[in-house]
Amino acid sequence: MLQAKYSKYILRFKQPSGTSRGVLTEKETWFIKVWDSKQPEIFGLGECAVFRGLGADDRPGYEDKLKEVCLRINEIDPPSLSEWSSIRFGVETALADLENGGKRLIFPSTFTEGGETIEINGLIWMGDRETMRQRIVEKLDAGFHCIKLKIGAIDFESELNLLHAIRSQFSKEMVELRVDANGAFSPEEAPRKLEQLARYDIHSIEQPIRQGQWQAMSRLCRNTPIPIALDEELIGINESHQKIEMLDTICPQYIILKPSLAGGFAGSQEWINLSRERNIGWWVTSALESNIGLNAIAQWTFTLHASMPQGLGTGQLYTNNIPSPLEQTGSTIRYCPTSKWETDLIQF
């Protein structure tokens, strides 16, 4: 007989982190613990990483749903949680963890054995021009070959100047540049801004305009000088026919999978399968989870055998993250099996 509990946890940023939606200083998340009543010392942990203001499951009744899931854990079928993406992600993780012995091994592989690494991009948060410049230099000095810049918060000319400064020193063969607009451009101004960005050999731009404008995004993707990656566009689309309609309408160059926002691992895998059928590229990123969620995403990502840098470099954002065997060394993330998990910070 399975039993379950949940717990709220507030993650605190080491430094305020800027996005086009504002500056973040803390991040709410929830943990779920699942165990067999016959062996309570062995338990699975999952993270229900609700993203306030972005996730489709950020709505009244979230904690009530978590409570219901814990009470009905023996009969809960993860696909039934399709409209509660972050809860589905947490339940999938906790059940897989328990099944594998309660050792935080969600998808065992040579990665969890410590024998392989995952290449990641270096994430540059929004800030003033000098702060962003310093952060870029730090990432390049650390050996990153792919840098992702959040844009849309400071004036566009300053952002172009930053890109110019990078390209004046580093060619596209030396450093891959990705930019993330988080929907900051209007459909009217987006074509001109994409043309300006294209001068700097940009690999791709994430979500240039707000999600939900399928026809406008379709026109952009047909005529863009820079490959467009859909990110927020995927959120809240759960049914197969909806996913197919969106992909066939917009025809993006890439999609970006955040499992806690895109239907958990099963929902994200369906997105990948549909994209492969349409020759649409993809990569995986975390969505500000703690190391509990990041660990599960990294282990899953490794099993996909992705060839490009992934967006998993968020493990060092918080002052009170859950200590884990995940280690970031330069531009790679690895799992160190001799290191210990310290989950006592989580009070159930």
Order of alpha helices (4+ residues) and beta strands (2+ residues): beta-beta-beta-alpha-alpha-beta-beta-alpha-beta-alpha-beta-alpha-beta-alpha-beta-alpha-beta-alpha-beta-alpha-beta-beta
